[in-house]
Amino acid sequence: MIISHSHKFIFIKPWKTAGTSIEAALSQYCSNNDIVTPLNDYWFNRDESGDWVHKAMNEQGFDQHDDAQTIKNRIPSEIWDNYLKFSMTRNPWDRALSLFSWKARRYSELRAKKSFYHYWGIPYDELQKTKKLFNQYLKTDWPNNDRFYLIDGKLCVDHIIRYEHLVEDFEEICRILGLPSIKIPRLKAGIRGKKDHYSKYYNKESQALVAAKHRNDIELFNYKFEKV
């Protein structure tokens, strides 16, 4: 999350939308009293060359995933009303799978495992095992991203960067802010491993569960479940 007084913008960072990459890129142009919330020092918060590219400063008790209402409550109204506010979104079915993969890196019960007989030469279908775990996960309580760009059910930001048009949408934000073209670092990549298209992980029930959870994304941004 960034509140930049030097460039008069507020970046509200949702979950699993490449927000860390955008935050890291923007942080390079922040200074003085700007607020850039810190990241944990994980290997996936470094760029392709291994460099630490995120510049945190003046966090003032804010969290990197504070929601829109929390930020609005903590800053003067003239800042909220007059700064450019933007956030991010992503195809809900792709985002849900990315969120699951992010959780699975930490919780072994969400990761597919070979059975003893697979080591005897019996074929091992990791996709089907992961699909089963994923569809079970979607029946639990997991979050959407509404709170990062909706307040009282209404869009509260000026712009949305779509994950699917990341470069183009980000360049438009930079143009509006008067910033030079900024290269977006590739952070937190490779978590999912082999990247089959998200549609391969769903059945009818789980597809509907994600649609219900993300009905606002679907209505506001016209997302659809796509197959390959």
KAPEPE-V751989 format. One record per residue. N is the residue number from 1. PHI is phi in whole degrees, -180 to 180 (* if undefined). PSI is psi in degrees with one decimal (none if undefined). NEAR is the number of other C-alpha atoms within 8 Angstrom. Layout:
BEGIN
N	PHI	PSI	NEAR
N	PHI	PSI	NEAR
END
This chain:
BEGIN
1	*	138.6	15
2	-132	135.3	13
3	-120	106.5	11
4	-103	111.0	13
5	-79	-27.3	8
6	-71	-29.4	9
7	-118	2.0	7
8	56	58.8	11
9	-143	158.4	13
10	-126	119.2	12
11	-104	117.1	11
12	-102	119.3	16
13	-101	109.7	15
14	-81	-177.0	13
15	-90	136.0	8
16	57	51.7	8
17	-134	17.1	10
18	72	23.7	8
19	-63	-34.7	11
20	-65	-38.5	10
21	-65	-42.8	11
22	-67	-42.5	11
23	-61	-43.1	13
24	-64	-41.3	13
25	-63	-48.0	14
26	-67	-31.6	9
27	-62	-24.4	12
28	-67	-17.7	9
29	-109	14.0	6
30	-100	151.1	11
31	-165	178.8	7
32	54	-115.3	5
33	-94	7.2	8
34	-62	149.3	13
35	-110	120.1	13
36	-130	114.5	15
37	-73	145.7	13
38	-78	160.5	10
39	-109	162.5	8
40	-77	150.8	5
41	-84	68.0	5
42	-94	156.6	6
43	-61	-30.2	6
44	-81	3.3	8
45	-100	17.6	14
46	-112	155.1	13
47	-80	-173.6	12
48	-61	-27.3	8
49	-89	-2.0	5
50	91	2.9	7
51	-80	144.3	7
52	-81	112.7	7
53	-111	4.0	11
54	-98	133.5	11
55	-118	93.2	9
56	-84	150.5	11
57	-165	145.5	10
58	50	48.2	9
59	-61	-31.2	11
60	52	34.8	5
61	83	1.1	4
62	-78	155.9	8
63	-112	153.0	9
64	-64	-21.9	9
65	-118	35.7	9
66	-64	140.3	12
67	-84	172.3	12
68	-61	-44.1	13
69	-65	-40.1	9
70	-61	-45.3	8
71	-64	-46.1	9
72	-59	-39.5	10
73	-69	-23.7	7
74	-100	-6.7	6
75	-120	157.4	8
76	-59	145.5	8
77	-61	-31.9	7
78	-67	-28.0	6
79	-74	-47.9	8
80	-60	-41.8	10
81	-74	-29.2	6
82	-109	-17.7	7
83	-82	151.2	9
84	-71	123.2	9
85	-110	131.3	12
86	-147	155.3	14
87	-142	-162.0	14
88	-140	157.6	13
89	-143	168.5	12
90	-155	150.9	10
91	-47	123.3	10
92	-57	-38.7	12
93	-73	-34.7	12
94	-71	-41.4	9
95	-64	-41.4	11
96	-62	-40.7	9
97	-67	-39.7	10
98	-63	-40.9	10
99	-62	-43.6	10
100	-59	-45.9	11
101	-64	-37.0	10
102	-64	-42.0	10
103	-66	-38.5	9
104	-66	-23.1	11
105	-63	-24.4	9
106	-106	-30.1	6
107	-112	111.3	8
108	-64	-25.2	7
109	-68	-13.1	6
110	-97	0.8	11
111	-105	136.9	10
112	-66	140.8	9
113	-131	145.9	6
114	-73	143.4	7
115	-88	165.8	6
116	-59	-34.2	6
117	-73	-16.1	7
118	-69	-26.6	10
119	-77	-6.0	8
120	-94	4.8	6
121	105	-3.3	6
122	-72	132.2	7
123	-55	141.9	5
124	-114	115.9	6
125	-102	89.6	6
126	-64	-36.5	8
127	-59	-46.7	7
128	-67	-36.1	8
129	-68	-42.8	10
130	-66	-39.9	12
131	-59	-42.4	11
132	-63	-45.6	8
133	-64	-40.5	11
134	-64	-44.9	12
135	-67	-30.3	12
136	-70	-40.8	8
137	-61	-38.4	8
138	-67	-13.2	11
139	-88	-4.4	8
140	-92	-177.2	6
141	-89	105.5	5
142	-132	153.6	5
143	-91	149.2	4
144	-94	-171.1	7
145	-110	13.5	9
146	-52	-41.1	9
147	-67	-13.4	10
148	-87	-18.3	13
149	-138	5.9	14
150	-122	137.3	12
151	-129	125.7	10
152	55	36.5	4
153	79	4.5	5
154	-119	146.6	6
155	-62	127.5	7
156	-116	7.0	8
157	-113	162.2	11
158	-86	-30.3	7
159	-143	152.6	8
160	-125	129.1	10
161	-92	123.3	12
162	-88	132.4	10
163	-55	-37.1	11
164	-73	-16.9	6
165	-129	45.9	8
166	-57	-51.9	9
167	-66	-48.8	7
168	-63	-45.3	7
169	-68	-37.2	11
170	-69	-38.4	10
171	-62	-35.0	10
172	-67	-40.4	8
173	-61	-45.5	9
174	-62	-39.0	12
175	-63	-45.4	10
176	-63	-39.2	7
177	-82	-9.0	9
178	75	24.6	6
179	-93	150.4	8
180	-67	163.3	6
181	-59	126.7	7
182	-115	128.7	9
183	-70	133.5	5
184	-89	117.1	9
185	-70	151.0	11
186	-96	100.8	8
187	-115	157.8	12
188	56	32.0	9
189	-90	159.6	6
190	82	5.4	5
191	-68	-40.4	8
192	-73	-20.1	8
193	77	-133.7	5
194	-60	122.5	4
195	-101	81.3	6
196	-69	152.2	5
197	-58	140.6	8
198	-55	-31.1	10
199	-61	-24.6	10
200	-71	-13.8	8
201	-94	-3.5	12
202	-107	151.1	11
203	-115	-179.5	7
204	-60	-41.8	6
205	-65	-48.2	7
206	-69	-33.4	11
207	-60	-41.8	11
208	-70	-35.8	8
209	-61	-43.9	10
210	-68	-39.7	12
211	-61	-41.2	11
212	-68	-39.7	7
213	-69	-31.3	7
214	-114	34.3	11
215	-61	-31.3	8
216	-68	-41.8	7
217	-61	-42.1	12
218	-66	-42.0	12
219	-73	-41.8	8
220	-76	-37.1	6
221	-118	5.4	6
222	60	38.5	7
223	-75	149.3	9
224	-136	153.8	6
225	-78	121.7	7
226	-113	149.6	5
227	-121	154.9	6
228	-120	none	4
END
